[in-house]
Amino acid sequence: MSTLPQLHARLAIVGGGPAGLRAAEVARAAGVDVDLFEAKGSVGRKFLIAGKGGLNLTHGEPRPAFDSRYGNRAREVGAWLDDFDGDALREWARGFGIETYIGTSGRVFPTDRKAAPLLRGWVRRLREDGVRFHVQHRWLGWRDDGALRFATSDGEIAVHADATVLALGGGSWPELGSDGAWVPVLQSREVDVAPLVPSNCGFDIGWSEHFASRHAGAPLKPVIAHWHDDAGRPHELQGECVVTQTGIEGSLIYTLSAMLRDAIAAHGEATLELDLAPGRELHRLRADLEKPRGGRSLTEHLRRQAGIEGVKAALLYEVLGKEAMLDTQLLSRTIKRLPLRLLRARPIAEAISSAGGVRLEALDAGTLMLRTIPGVFCAGEMLDWEAPTGGYLLTACYASGVRAGRGAVEWLRRV
Protein backbone atom coordinates (compact mmCIF):
# COMPACT_ATOMS: atom_id res chain seq x y z
CA MET A 1 0.00 0.00 0.00
CA SER A 2 2.76 2.44 0.86
CA THR A 3 4.09 2.30 -2.70
CA LEU A 4 0.83 3.50 -4.26
CA PRO A 5 0.84 6.86 -6.02
CA GLN A 6 -0.35 9.52 -3.56
CA LEU A 7 -2.59 12.57 -4.01
CA HIS A 8 -3.74 15.09 -1.42
CA ALA A 9 -7.16 16.67 -1.76
CA ARG A 10 -8.67 19.36 0.41
CA LEU A 11 -12.13 18.11 -0.59
CA ALA A 12 -12.60 14.90 -2.57
CA ILE A 13 -15.96 14.38 -4.25
CA VAL A 14 -16.61 10.85 -5.43
CA GLY A 15 -19.26 10.66 -8.14
CA GLY A 16 -19.90 12.95 -11.11
CA GLY A 17 -23.68 12.96 -11.20
CA PRO A 18 -25.84 16.01 -10.41
CA ALA A 19 -25.41 15.64 -6.63
CA GLY A 20 -21.61 15.42 -6.83
CA LEU A 21 -21.31 18.23 -9.37
CA ARG A 22 -23.55 20.50 -7.31
CA ALA A 23 -21.57 19.77 -4.14
CA ALA A 24 -18.37 20.63 -6.04
CA GLU A 25 -19.90 23.88 -7.26
CA VAL A 26 -20.98 24.93 -3.77
CA ALA A 27 -17.63 24.08 -2.19
CA ARG A 28 -15.60 25.78 -4.90
CA ALA A 29 -17.71 28.93 -4.61
CA ALA A 30 -16.73 28.97 -0.92
CA GLY A 31 -13.04 28.89 -1.88
CA VAL A 32 -12.37 25.21 -1.16
CA ASP A 33 -9.99 23.25 -3.41
CA VAL A 34 -12.00 20.43 -5.01
CA ASP A 35 -10.97 17.20 -6.71
CA LEU A 36 -13.83 15.25 -8.28
CA PHE A 37 -13.44 11.55 -9.06
CA GLU A 38 -15.67 9.68 -11.51
CA ALA A 39 -15.59 5.95 -12.29
CA LYS A 40 -16.66 6.36 -15.92
CA GLY A 41 -14.89 8.18 -18.73
CA SER A 42 -17.06 11.28 -18.36
CA VAL A 43 -19.40 12.80 -15.80
CA GLY A 44 -23.18 13.09 -15.89
CA ARG A 45 -23.87 10.00 -17.98
CA LYS A 46 -27.18 9.12 -16.33
CA PHE A 47 -28.16 12.79 -16.50
CA LEU A 48 -27.60 12.74 -20.26
CA ILE A 49 -29.43 9.46 -20.85
CA ALA A 50 -32.37 10.53 -18.70
CA GLY A 51 -32.62 13.68 -20.77
CA LYS A 52 -32.75 11.94 -24.15
CA GLY A 53 -36.52 12.18 -24.32
CA GLY A 54 -36.48 15.71 -22.91
CA LEU A 55 -34.62 16.81 -19.77
CA ASN A 56 -37.18 16.97 -16.95
CA LEU A 57 -35.32 19.29 -14.57
CA THR A 58 -37.96 19.74 -11.88
CA HIS A 59 -41.70 20.12 -11.37
CA GLY A 60 -43.86 23.22 -11.14
CA GLU A 61 -45.92 21.89 -8.24
CA PRO A 62 -45.82 24.37 -5.34
CA ARG A 63 -44.59 23.48 -1.91
CA PRO A 64 -45.55 21.90 0.46
CA ALA A 65 -47.37 19.61 -2.01
CA PHE A 66 -44.00 19.20 -3.78
CA ASP A 67 -42.44 17.92 -0.53
CA SER A 68 -45.20 15.34 -0.07
CA ARG A 69 -43.95 13.48 -3.15
CA TYR A 70 -41.08 12.13 -1.04
CA GLY A 71 -43.45 10.05 1.10
CA ASN A 72 -42.13 9.13 4.52
CA ARG A 73 -39.02 11.23 3.88
CA ALA A 74 -40.98 14.40 3.08
CA ARG A 75 -39.79 16.19 6.20
CA GLU A 76 -36.11 15.43 5.68
CA VAL A 77 -36.06 16.11 1.94
CA GLY A 78 -38.19 19.20 2.50
CA ALA A 79 -35.38 20.56 4.66
CA TRP A 80 -32.96 20.11 1.73
CA LEU A 81 -35.41 21.91 -0.53
CA ASP A 82 -35.34 24.85 1.86
CA ASP A 83 -31.73 25.23 0.67
CA PHE A 84 -32.40 24.62 -3.02
CA ASP A 85 -35.88 23.94 -4.40
CA GLY A 86 -37.41 23.71 -7.86
CA ASP A 87 -37.57 27.48 -8.32
CA ALA A 88 -33.91 27.79 -7.31
CA LEU A 89 -33.03 25.05 -9.79
CA ARG A 90 -34.73 26.92 -12.63
CA GLU A 91 -32.91 30.12 -11.67
CA TRP A 92 -29.62 28.21 -11.51
CA ALA A 93 -30.19 26.86 -15.04
CA ARG A 94 -30.91 30.40 -16.22
CA GLY A 95 -27.37 31.26 -15.12
CA PHE A 96 -26.15 29.07 -17.99
CA GLY A 97 -28.48 30.76 -20.45
CA ILE A 98 -30.94 27.85 -20.18
CA GLU A 99 -34.54 29.06 -20.03
CA THR A 100 -37.21 26.63 -18.85
CA TYR A 101 -40.95 26.20 -19.21
CA ILE A 102 -43.68 24.29 -17.38
CA GLY A 103 -45.40 21.69 -19.55
CA THR A 104 -49.06 20.72 -19.41
CA SER A 105 -48.21 17.94 -16.92
CA GLY A 106 -46.49 20.41 -14.59
CA ARG A 107 -43.05 19.09 -15.47
CA VAL A 108 -40.32 21.65 -16.09
CA PHE A 109 -38.09 21.38 -19.16
CA PRO A 110 -35.39 23.49 -20.83
CA THR A 111 -36.89 25.28 -23.81
CA ASP A 112 -34.81 23.10 -26.16
CA ARG A 113 -35.54 20.03 -23.94
CA LYS A 114 -31.88 18.98 -24.19
CA ALA A 115 -29.54 17.88 -21.39
CA ALA A 116 -26.21 18.15 -23.20
CA PRO A 117 -25.96 21.98 -23.44
CA LEU A 118 -26.62 22.36 -19.71
CA LEU A 119 -24.12 19.67 -18.74
CA ARG A 120 -21.44 21.03 -21.07
CA GLY A 121 -21.83 24.54 -19.69
CA TRP A 122 -21.82 23.26 -16.13
CA VAL A 123 -18.65 21.18 -16.48
CA ARG A 124 -16.91 23.97 -18.40
CA ARG A 125 -17.65 26.47 -15.65
CA LEU A 126 -16.54 24.07 -12.93
CA ARG A 127 -13.22 23.55 -14.73
CA GLU A 128 -12.78 27.29 -15.21
CA ASP A 129 -13.47 27.78 -11.50
CA GLY A 130 -10.71 25.33 -10.62
CA VAL A 131 -12.44 22.02 -9.96
CA ARG A 132 -10.05 19.21 -10.93
CA PHE A 133 -11.71 16.26 -12.66
CA HIS A 134 -10.33 12.72 -12.47
CA VAL A 135 -12.27 10.31 -14.70
CA GLN A 136 -11.90 6.53 -14.84
CA HIS A 137 -11.22 6.53 -11.12
CA ARG A 138 -13.37 3.86 -9.46
CA TRP A 139 -13.64 4.19 -5.69
CA LEU A 140 -12.70 1.05 -3.76
CA GLY A 141 -13.05 2.27 -0.18
CA TRP A 142 -10.48 3.34 2.38
CA ARG A 143 -6.99 2.24 3.36
CA ASP A 144 -6.20 1.57 7.01
CA ASP A 145 -4.70 5.06 7.26
CA GLY A 146 -7.95 6.65 6.04
CA ALA A 147 -6.82 7.39 2.48
CA LEU A 148 -9.33 6.87 -0.30
CA ARG A 149 -8.52 4.04 -2.69
CA PHE A 150 -9.19 4.35 -6.43
CA ALA A 151 -8.73 1.86 -9.25
CA THR A 152 -7.47 3.55 -12.42
CA SER A 153 -6.26 2.39 -15.82
CA ASP A 154 -2.71 2.77 -14.49
CA GLY A 155 -3.36 0.82 -11.30
CA GLU A 156 -4.52 1.73 -7.82
CA ILE A 157 -3.86 5.16 -6.28
CA ALA A 158 -4.43 6.58 -2.79
CA VAL A 159 -5.95 9.97 -2.08
CA HIS A 160 -5.64 11.68 1.28
CA ALA A 161 -8.61 14.01 1.68
CA ASP A 162 -9.40 16.49 4.45
CA ALA A 163 -13.09 15.91 3.71
CA THR A 164 -15.03 13.70 1.31
CA VAL A 165 -18.44 13.87 -0.33
CA LEU A 166 -19.75 10.54 -1.58
CA ALA A 167 -22.32 10.88 -4.37
CA LEU A 168 -22.19 7.35 -5.75
CA GLY A 169 -25.74 6.90 -6.98
CA GLY A 170 -28.12 4.07 -6.20
CA GLY A 171 -28.44 0.70 -7.86
CA SER A 172 -30.29 1.42 -11.09
CA TRP A 173 -28.67 1.75 -14.52
CA PRO A 174 -25.41 0.02 -13.46
CA GLU A 175 -23.92 0.40 -16.93
CA LEU A 176 -23.81 4.15 -16.25
CA GLY A 177 -22.01 3.71 -12.93
CA SER A 178 -24.81 3.41 -10.35
CA ASP A 179 -24.21 -0.21 -9.40
CA GLY A 180 -24.43 -0.13 -5.60
CA ALA A 181 -20.91 -1.53 -5.20
CA TRP A 182 -20.37 0.95 -2.37
CA VAL A 183 -22.95 -0.74 -0.09
CA PRO A 184 -20.68 -3.39 1.51
CA VAL A 185 -17.85 -0.85 1.80
CA LEU A 186 -19.97 1.46 3.95
CA GLN A 187 -21.54 -1.39 5.88
CA SER A 188 -18.07 -2.58 6.83
CA ARG A 189 -17.58 0.84 8.43
CA GLU A 190 -20.77 0.42 10.50
CA VAL A 191 -22.87 2.71 8.33
CA ASP A 192 -26.56 1.78 8.43
CA VAL A 193 -27.60 1.04 4.85
CA ALA A 194 -31.09 -0.05 3.81
CA PRO A 195 -31.14 -2.67 1.03
CA LEU A 196 -31.31 -1.17 -2.45
CA VAL A 197 -34.61 -1.97 -4.19
CA PRO A 198 -36.14 -0.90 -7.52
CA SER A 199 -38.21 2.27 -7.67
CA ASN A 200 -40.13 3.79 -10.59
CA CYS A 201 -40.15 0.33 -12.07
CA GLY A 202 -42.33 -2.13 -13.94
CA PHE A 203 -43.85 -5.33 -12.59
CA ASP A 204 -44.19 -8.92 -13.73
CA ILE A 205 -47.66 -10.36 -14.18
CA GLY A 206 -47.01 -13.54 -16.14
CA TRP A 207 -49.01 -13.13 -19.33
CA SER A 208 -49.82 -16.07 -21.51
CA GLU A 209 -47.47 -16.47 -24.45
CA HIS A 210 -50.39 -15.76 -26.78
CA PHE A 211 -51.13 -12.40 -25.17
CA ALA A 212 -47.49 -11.32 -24.70
CA SER A 213 -46.44 -12.14 -28.24
CA ARG A 214 -49.25 -10.01 -29.70
CA HIS A 215 -49.49 -7.08 -27.32
CA ALA A 216 -46.11 -6.39 -25.67
CA GLY A 217 -45.39 -2.70 -26.18
CA ALA A 218 -49.04 -1.71 -26.55
CA PRO A 219 -50.10 1.42 -24.62
CA LEU A 220 -53.03 1.36 -22.23
CA LYS A 221 -54.65 4.80 -22.23
CA PRO A 222 -56.50 6.27 -20.65
CA VAL A 223 -57.09 4.04 -17.64
CA ILE A 224 -57.82 4.66 -13.98
CA ALA A 225 -55.92 2.65 -11.39
CA HIS A 226 -57.77 1.66 -8.22
CA TRP A 227 -56.09 0.37 -5.07
CA HIS A 228 -56.38 0.33 -1.27
CA ASP A 229 -53.69 1.59 1.06
CA ASP A 230 -52.48 -0.20 4.21
CA ALA A 231 -55.36 1.29 6.18
CA GLY A 232 -57.89 -0.04 3.67
CA ARG A 233 -58.70 3.39 2.24
CA PRO A 234 -59.58 3.39 -1.48
CA HIS A 235 -57.57 5.48 -3.95
CA GLU A 236 -57.68 6.09 -7.67
CA LEU A 237 -55.44 7.78 -10.24
CA GLN A 238 -55.87 8.26 -13.97
CA GLY A 239 -52.93 7.89 -16.31
CA GLU A 240 -51.24 5.76 -18.93
CA CYS A 241 -49.19 2.58 -18.88
CA VAL A 242 -47.71 0.04 -21.27
CA VAL A 243 -48.01 -3.73 -21.56
CA THR A 244 -44.60 -5.42 -21.56
CA GLN A 245 -43.44 -8.91 -22.44
CA THR A 246 -43.68 -9.93 -18.79
CA GLY A 247 -46.13 -7.48 -17.25
CA ILE A 248 -46.76 -3.77 -17.11
CA GLU A 249 -44.87 -0.48 -16.76
CA GLY A 250 -45.23 3.21 -17.62
CA SER A 251 -45.83 6.53 -15.89
CA LEU A 252 -48.96 5.45 -14.01
CA ILE A 253 -47.26 2.31 -12.71
CA TYR A 254 -44.09 4.20 -11.77
CA THR A 255 -46.13 6.60 -9.65
CA LEU A 256 -47.55 3.65 -7.70
CA SER A 257 -44.40 1.52 -7.73
CA ALA A 258 -43.31 2.12 -4.13
CA MET A 259 -46.72 1.10 -2.80
CA LEU A 260 -46.94 -1.92 -5.09
CA ARG A 261 -43.38 -3.04 -4.35
CA ASP A 262 -43.94 -2.82 -0.60
CA ALA A 263 -47.25 -4.69 -0.86
CA ILE A 264 -45.54 -7.53 -2.72
CA ALA A 265 -42.80 -7.63 -0.06
CA ALA A 266 -45.43 -7.85 2.68
CA HIS A 267 -47.94 -10.23 1.05
CA GLY A 268 -46.12 -12.00 -1.77
CA GLU A 269 -48.18 -10.26 -4.46
CA ALA A 270 -50.26 -7.14 -5.07
CA THR A 271 -53.50 -6.55 -6.92
CA LEU A 272 -54.08 -3.45 -9.00
CA GLU A 273 -57.44 -2.81 -10.63
CA LEU A 274 -57.75 -0.86 -13.87
CA ASP A 275 -60.83 0.92 -15.17
CA LEU A 276 -60.59 0.40 -18.91
CA ALA A 277 -63.48 2.74 -19.69
CA PRO A 278 -63.08 5.98 -17.74
CA GLY A 279 -66.18 8.14 -17.95
CA ARG A 280 -68.55 5.22 -18.59
CA GLU A 281 -70.90 4.42 -15.71
CA LEU A 282 -71.21 0.75 -14.86
CA HIS A 283 -74.99 0.59 -15.29
CA ARG A 284 -74.84 2.27 -18.70
CA LEU A 285 -71.97 0.07 -19.80
CA ARG A 286 -73.89 -3.05 -18.83
CA ALA A 287 -77.02 -1.84 -20.62
CA ASP A 288 -75.06 -1.17 -23.79
CA LEU A 289 -73.40 -4.58 -23.70
CA GLU A 290 -76.75 -6.30 -23.18
CA LYS A 291 -78.02 -4.97 -26.49
CA PRO A 292 -78.44 -7.72 -29.10
CA ARG A 293 -75.28 -8.55 -31.00
CA GLY A 294 -76.99 -9.93 -34.04
CA GLY A 295 -74.40 -11.60 -36.20
CA ARG A 296 -71.51 -9.54 -34.83
CA SER A 297 -68.64 -11.13 -32.93
CA LEU A 298 -68.21 -10.32 -29.24
CA THR A 299 -65.02 -8.44 -30.10
CA GLU A 300 -66.89 -6.21 -32.55
CA HIS A 301 -69.75 -5.81 -30.06
CA LEU A 302 -67.26 -4.63 -27.41
CA ARG A 303 -65.83 -2.11 -29.82
CA ARG A 304 -69.19 -0.69 -30.84
CA GLN A 305 -70.97 -0.66 -27.50
CA ALA A 306 -68.13 -0.03 -25.04
CA GLY A 307 -65.31 1.47 -27.09
CA ILE A 308 -63.13 -1.44 -25.98
CA GLU A 309 -60.75 -2.80 -28.61
CA GLY A 310 -57.15 -3.78 -29.22
CA VAL A 311 -55.08 -4.46 -26.15
CA LYS A 312 -57.96 -3.58 -23.80
CA ALA A 313 -60.16 -6.25 -25.36
CA ALA A 314 -57.25 -8.70 -25.29
CA LEU A 315 -56.75 -8.01 -21.58
CA LEU A 316 -60.35 -8.93 -20.88
CA TYR A 317 -59.93 -12.26 -22.69
CA GLU A 318 -56.63 -12.81 -20.85
CA VAL A 319 -58.20 -12.26 -17.42
CA LEU A 320 -61.67 -13.75 -17.93
CA GLY A 321 -61.30 -16.38 -20.65
CA LYS A 322 -63.74 -16.87 -23.53
CA GLU A 323 -66.60 -18.42 -21.57
CA ALA A 324 -66.72 -15.81 -18.83
CA MET A 325 -66.68 -13.07 -21.47
CA LEU A 326 -70.25 -14.12 -22.33
CA ASP A 327 -71.47 -13.13 -18.84
CA THR A 328 -72.45 -9.50 -19.50
CA GLN A 329 -72.67 -8.57 -15.82
CA LEU A 330 -69.19 -9.99 -15.07
CA LEU A 331 -67.78 -8.49 -18.26
CA SER A 332 -69.11 -5.03 -17.37
CA ARG A 333 -67.68 -5.21 -13.84
CA THR A 334 -64.31 -6.36 -15.16
CA ILE A 335 -64.12 -3.51 -17.67
CA LYS A 336 -64.52 -1.11 -14.74
CA ARG A 337 -62.27 -3.09 -12.38
CA LEU A 338 -59.87 -5.30 -14.31
CA PRO A 339 -57.78 -7.11 -11.64
CA LEU A 340 -54.06 -7.46 -12.37
CA ARG A 341 -52.04 -9.71 -10.06
CA LEU A 342 -48.53 -8.31 -9.78
CA LEU A 343 -45.97 -10.96 -8.88
CA ARG A 344 -42.70 -9.06 -8.52
CA ALA A 345 -40.96 -5.82 -9.40
CA ARG A 346 -38.65 -5.88 -12.37
CA PRO A 347 -34.91 -6.10 -11.51
CA ILE A 348 -33.27 -2.99 -10.08
CA ALA A 349 -30.95 -2.73 -13.09
CA GLU A 350 -34.03 -1.96 -15.23
CA ALA A 351 -35.56 0.55 -12.84
CA ILE A 352 -35.50 4.29 -13.42
CA SER A 353 -34.27 4.80 -9.87
CA SER A 354 -33.72 2.91 -6.65
CA ALA A 355 -34.87 3.17 -3.06
CA GLY A 356 -32.87 2.23 0.00
CA GLY A 357 -29.31 3.31 0.66
CA VAL A 358 -27.68 5.18 3.51
CA ARG A 359 -30.39 5.69 6.10
CA LEU A 360 -30.89 9.36 6.88
CA GLU A 361 -30.67 8.52 10.58
CA ALA A 362 -27.02 7.57 9.93
CA LEU A 363 -26.31 11.18 8.91
CA ASP A 364 -26.23 14.52 10.64
CA ALA A 365 -29.41 16.12 9.28
CA GLY A 366 -27.92 19.59 8.96
CA THR A 367 -24.80 18.60 7.03
CA LEU A 368 -25.38 15.03 5.72
CA MET A 369 -22.15 13.91 7.39
CA LEU A 370 -21.90 10.25 8.35
CA ARG A 371 -22.12 9.85 12.12
CA THR A 372 -19.66 6.93 12.13
CA ILE A 373 -17.09 8.53 9.77
CA PRO A 374 -16.46 12.21 10.59
CA GLY A 375 -15.56 14.30 7.57
CA VAL A 376 -17.41 12.05 5.11
CA PHE A 377 -20.67 13.36 3.64
CA CYS A 378 -23.23 11.66 1.40
CA ALA A 379 -25.62 13.02 -1.22
CA GLY A 380 -27.94 12.03 -4.03
CA GLU A 381 -29.62 8.75 -4.83
CA MET A 382 -27.33 6.74 -2.55
CA LEU A 383 -29.41 8.09 0.35
CA ASP A 384 -32.54 6.32 1.57
CA TRP A 385 -35.34 8.32 -0.05
CA GLU A 386 -37.40 7.95 -3.20
CA ALA A 387 -39.78 9.96 -5.34
CA PRO A 388 -41.84 9.52 -8.49
CA THR A 389 -40.60 10.67 -11.86
CA GLY A 390 -41.55 14.15 -12.98
CA GLY A 391 -38.52 16.14 -11.85
CA TYR A 392 -38.76 15.27 -8.17
CA LEU A 393 -35.82 12.85 -8.30
CA LEU A 394 -33.43 15.29 -9.93
CA THR A 395 -34.47 18.20 -7.69
CA ALA A 396 -33.71 16.25 -4.51
CA CYS A 397 -30.34 15.13 -5.90
CA TYR A 398 -29.39 18.75 -6.52
CA ALA A 399 -30.68 19.84 -3.12
CA SER A 400 -28.82 17.12 -1.23
CA GLY A 401 -25.65 18.04 -3.12
CA VAL A 402 -26.03 21.62 -1.92
CA ARG A 403 -26.46 20.52 1.67
CA ALA A 404 -23.54 18.07 1.60
CA GLY A 405 -21.32 20.63 -0.12
CA ARG A 406 -22.11 23.25 2.50
CA GLY A 407 -21.61 20.69 5.25
CA ALA A 408 -18.16 19.84 3.91
CA VAL A 409 -17.24 23.54 3.77
CA GLU A 410 -18.29 24.01 7.39
CA TRP A 411 -16.29 20.96 8.43
CA LEU A 412 -13.16 22.14 6.65
CA ARG A 413 -13.38 25.52 8.32
CA ARG A 414 -13.24 23.80 11.70
CA VAL A 415 -10.40 21.35 11.03
Backbone hydrogen bonds, N-H to C=O, Kabsch-Sander energy under -0.5 kcal/mol:
donor,donor_aa,acceptor,acceptor_aa,energy
4,L,1,M,-1.8
7,L,158,A,-1.3
9,A,160,H,-3.2
11,L,33,D,-1.1
12,A,163,A,-2.5
13,I,11,L,-0.5
13,I,35,D,-2.8
14,V,12,A,-0.5
14,V,165,V,-3.0
15,G,13,I,-0.7
15,G,37,F,-3.1
21,L,17,G,-2.8
22,R,18,P,-2.3
23,A,19,A,-2.1
24,A,20,G,-2.2
25,E,21,L,-2.2
26,V,22,R,-2.4
27,A,23,A,-2.4
28,R,24,A,-2.6
29,A,25,E,-2.0
30,A,26,V,-1.0
31,G,28,R,-1.9
32,V,27,A,-2.2
35,D,11,L,-2.6
36,L,132,R,-3.2
37,F,13,I,-3.2
38,E,134,H,-2.5
44,G,16,G,-1.7
48,L,44,G,-2.2
49,I,45,R,-2.4
50,A,46,K,-2.9
51,G,47,F,-1.1
52,K,49,I,-1.7
54,G,51,G,-1.5
55,L,113,R,-1.9
56,N,54,G,-0.7
57,L,55,L,-1.2
57,L,108,V,-1.4
58,T,108,V,-0.8
60,G,106,G,-3.5
66,F,62,P,-1.7
68,S,64,P,-1.5
69,R,65,A,-0.6
69,R,66,F,-1.4
70,Y,67,D,-2.0
71,G,68,S,-1.7
73,R,70,Y,-2.2
74,A,71,G,-1.8
77,V,73,R,-2.8
78,G,74,A,-2.2
79,A,75,R,-1.3
80,W,76,E,-1.2
81,L,77,V,-2.3
82,D,78,G,-1.1
83,D,79,A,-0.6
83,D,80,W,-1.4
84,F,80,W,-1.5
89,L,85,D,-2.3
90,R,86,G,-2.0
91,E,87,D,-2.1
92,W,88,A,-2.5
93,A,89,L,-2.3
94,R,90,R,-1.8
95,G,91,E,-1.0
95,G,92,W,-0.8
96,F,93,A,-1.9
97,G,94,R,-2.0
98,I,93,A,-2.0
99,E,97,G,-0.8
101,Y,109,F,-2.5
103,G,101,Y,-0.6
103,G,107,R,-3.4
106,G,103,G,-1.9
108,V,58,T,-2.8
109,F,101,Y,-2.4
111,T,99,E,-2.6
113,R,110,P,-1.4
119,L,115,A,-2.3
120,R,116,A,-2.9
121,G,117,P,-2.2
122,W,118,L,-2.3
123,V,119,L,-2.8
124,R,120,R,-2.4
125,R,121,G,-2.1
126,L,122,W,-2.2
127,R,123,V,-2.5
128,E,124,R,-2.5
129,D,125,R,-2.0
130,G,127,R,-1.4
131,V,126,L,-2.5
132,R,34,V,-2.4
133,F,131,V,-0.6
134,H,36,L,-2.7
136,Q,38,E,-0.6
136,Q,40,K,-2.6
137,H,38,E,-2.7
138,R,136,Q,-0.5
138,R,151,A,-2.5
139,W,137,H,-0.6
140,L,149,R,-2.9
141,G,149,R,-0.8
143,R,147,A,-3.0
146,G,143,R,-1.7
148,L,159,V,-3.3
149,R,141,G,-2.9
150,F,157,I,-2.3
151,A,138,R,-2.9
152,T,150,F,-0.5
152,T,155,G,-1.1
155,G,152,T,-1.7
157,I,150,F,-2.5
158,A,5,P,-2.7
159,V,148,L,-2.5
160,H,7,L,-3.0
161,A,159,V,-0.7
162,D,9,A,-1.9
163,A,10,R,-0.7
164,T,375,G,-2.6
165,V,12,A,-2.6
166,L,164,T,-0.5
166,L,377,F,-3.7
167,A,14,V,-3.1
167,A,165,V,-0.6
173,W,349,A,-0.8
176,L,173,W,-2.2
177,G,174,P,-1.9
178,S,173,W,-1.0
179,D,177,G,-1.5
180,G,170,G,-1.1
183,V,180,G,-1.8
185,V,181,A,-0.5
186,L,182,W,-2.3
187,Q,183,V,-2.5
188,S,184,P,-1.9
189,R,186,L,-1.2
190,E,187,Q,-1.8
191,V,186,L,-2.0
193,V,191,V,-0.7
194,A,357,G,-3.2
197,V,355,A,-2.1
199,S,353,S,-2.3
203,F,248,I,-2.6
204,D,344,R,-3.0
205,I,246,T,-3.0
206,G,246,T,-2.2
212,A,208,S,-2.7
213,S,209,E,-2.5
214,R,210,H,-0.9
214,R,211,F,-0.6
215,H,211,F,-2.0
216,A,212,A,-1.8
217,G,243,V,-3.6
218,A,215,H,-2.4
220,L,241,C,-3.5
221,K,219,P,-0.6
223,V,239,G,-2.0
224,I,275,D,-1.4
225,A,237,L,-3.0
226,H,273,E,-2.9
227,W,235,H,-1.9
229,D,233,R,-2.3
232,G,229,D,-2.2
235,H,227,W,-2.8
237,L,225,A,-1.8
239,G,223,V,-2.5
241,C,220,L,-1.9
242,V,249,E,-3.3
243,V,218,A,-2.6
244,T,247,G,-2.3
248,I,203,F,-2.2
249,E,242,V,-2.3
252,L,240,E,-2.5
254,Y,250,G,-2.9
255,T,251,S,-2.0
256,L,252,L,-1.1
257,S,253,I,-0.6
257,S,254,Y,-1.0
260,L,256,L,-2.5
261,R,257,S,-3.1
262,D,258,A,-2.3
263,A,259,M,-2.0
264,I,260,L,-2.2
265,A,261,R,-2.1
266,A,262,D,-1.9
267,H,263,A,-2.7
268,G,264,I,-2.6
270,A,342,L,-1.8
272,L,270,A,-0.5
272,L,340,L,-2.4
273,E,226,H,-2.1
274,L,338,L,-2.2
275,D,224,I,-2.9
276,L,274,L,-0.8
276,L,335,I,-3.1
280,R,277,A,-2.0
281,E,279,G,-0.6
285,L,281,E,-2.6
286,R,282,L,-2.7
287,A,283,H,-2.1
288,D,284,R,-2.4
289,L,285,L,-2.2
290,E,286,R,-1.6
291,K,288,D,-1.0
296,R,293,R,-1.9
301,H,297,S,-2.4
302,L,298,L,-2.6
303,R,299,T,-1.8
304,R,300,E,-2.4
305,Q,301,H,-2.8
306,A,302,L,-2.0
307,G,302,L,-0.7
307,G,303,R,-0.9
308,I,302,L,-1.7
309,E,307,G,-0.6
312,K,309,E,-1.4
313,A,309,E,-0.6
314,A,310,G,-2.2
315,L,311,V,-2.3
316,L,312,K,-1.6
317,Y,313,A,-1.9
318,E,314,A,-2.5
319,V,315,L,-2.4
320,L,316,L,-2.9
321,G,316,L,-0.6
321,G,317,Y,-1.6
325,M,321,G,-1.3
326,L,323,E,-1.7
327,D,324,A,-1.7
328,T,326,L,-1.1
331,L,327,D,-3.0
332,S,328,T,-2.6
333,R,329,Q,-2.1
334,T,330,L,-2.4
335,I,331,L,-2.2
336,K,332,S,-1.5
337,R,333,R,-1.4
338,L,274,L,-3.0
340,L,272,L,-2.8
341,R,339,P,-0.5
342,L,270,A,-3.4
342,L,340,L,-0.8
343,L,204,D,-2.9
344,R,204,D,-0.8
346,R,202,G,-2.7
350,E,347,P,-1.8
351,A,347,P,-0.6
351,A,348,I,-0.9
352,I,200,N,-1.8
353,S,199,S,-1.8
355,A,197,V,-2.9
357,G,194,A,-1.8
358,V,382,M,-2.7
359,R,192,D,-2.3
362,A,359,R,-2.1
363,L,360,L,-1.5
364,D,369,M,-2.6
365,A,363,L,-0.5
367,T,364,D,-0.8
368,L,364,D,-3.3
370,L,376,V,-3.2
371,R,362,A,-2.7
376,V,373,I,-1.7
377,F,164,T,-3.1
378,C,368,L,-2.2
379,A,166,L,-2.0
382,M,379,A,-0.6
383,L,380,G,-1.6
384,D,358,V,-2.3
385,W,383,L,-1.8
393,L,388,P,-0.6
395,T,391,G,-1.9
396,A,392,Y,-1.9
397,C,393,L,-1.8
398,Y,394,L,-2.4
399,A,395,T,-2.6
400,S,396,A,-2.6
401,G,397,C,-1.9
402,V,398,Y,-2.0
403,R,399,A,-2.1
404,A,400,S,-2.8
405,G,401,G,-2.5
406,R,402,V,-2.5
407,G,403,R,-2.4
408,A,404,A,-2.5
409,V,405,G,-1.9
410,E,406,R,-2.4
411,W,407,G,-2.3
412,L,408,A,-2.5
413,R,409,V,-1.7
414,R,410,E,-0.7
414,R,411,W,-1.1
415,V,411,W,-1.2
